Amino acid sequence: MYFEIDTSNGVAVYEQVYRQVAFAIANGIITSGDLVPSVRAMAKDLAINPNTVARAYRDLQSEGVLEVVRGSGMLVTKSARSKCKAIRSNVLKLQMSAIVDEARRSQLSDDEIRLLLENKLKKKR
């Protein structure tokens, strides 16, 4: 499993861990019944504080995405994928809303905003 932290993007590190795990579950990369990497292993791989990973995992647990299996670690719940799809959708809606608001404050018309989005969608990554 490959996760990456970008300290320059303005998103808190625990939030990046939270999102990346949730998005991996939403995309089916991590599936129901899988164990997520341990707090220590994830922290070591990402070179971050274990408390940061623990916080992200606690948030996912409170959302019903992960559950503790004593002696084994954190397990992805049966309903996790649908919950993670909703999480992903909400995150992206907030980001898109902020972008549209910024574009409108910049005096771009809806057609100009649409054109920017369409051009971005046409480009390969």
JOBELFEN-V250854 format. One record per run of one state. SS is the DSSP state (helix for helix, strand for strand, loop for the rest). FROM is the first residue (numbers start at 1). TO is the last residue. If there is no record, write none. Layout:
# JOBELFEN-V250854
ss=SS from=FROM to=TO
ss=SS from=FROM to=TO
This chain:
# JOBELFEN-V250854
ss=loop from=1 to=12
ss=helix from=13 to=26
ss=loop from=27 to=34
ss=strand from=35 to=35
ss=loop from=36 to=38
ss=helix from=39 to=46
ss=loop from=47 to=49
ss=helix from=50 to=62
ss=loop from=63 to=65
ss=strand from=66 to=69
ss=loop from=70 to=72
ss=strand from=73 to=76
ss=loop from=77 to=79
ss=helix from=80 to=105
ss=loop from=106 to=109
ss=helix from=110 to=122
ss=loop from=123 to=125
